[in-house]
Amino acid sequence: APPGRSFTYAGAVTRLLGLAIDLFVVGYLNTVLFSTLAGLLDSLFSGTPPDWLTLTLLAIAAAVIPAYLGMCYWALGRSLGMGIVGIRVCTPDGRRPGFLRAMVRAWVGMLGLVFWLATGAIALVDAKRRSLMDLLVHTEVRYSVPETQQRRHVRDAVQERVIAAGGP
């Protein structure tokens, strides 16, 4: 856990900061890519491209951020923004979420961004600081703890149990 804190669950401000970094970086790259592509299509079609092509590109552009987040949660357990602020997504037992769980979490998160304040308010009263999205897909967002600190915590917990059981 961060210095001075006894919990490992990430708070709303840290989570929002990580998401803001992701939305800024990936959103910027997405905007640059698709505006360049739109300019290319305008020059190829001498004006306005067909409506079906415009709608297809718009759908693909809208899917980039949730797809990026889902793939990052599944493959790494964190996105770029989450890595910068030092948090990760995991299942209650500490593993990275599976592919389907990660994708559902990313898509629900992006669709729920409109009413995130309402769903995020649940995190203020939940002991593990889980939002409605986390409760839905059974995930948690925790601070990243170095492996050496995790081992020390496990060792201390085992020693406490041994002492509590009347051992040496």
Secondary structure, 3 states (H helix, E strand, C coil): CCCCCCCCECCHHHHHHHHHHHHHHHHHHHHHHHHHHHHHHHHHCCCCCCHHHHHHHHHHHHHHHHHHHHHHHHHCCCCHHHHHHCEEEECCCCCCCCHHHHHHHHHHHHHHHHHHHHHHCHHHHCCCCCCHHHHHHCCEEEECCCHHHHHHHHHHHHHHHHHHCCCC
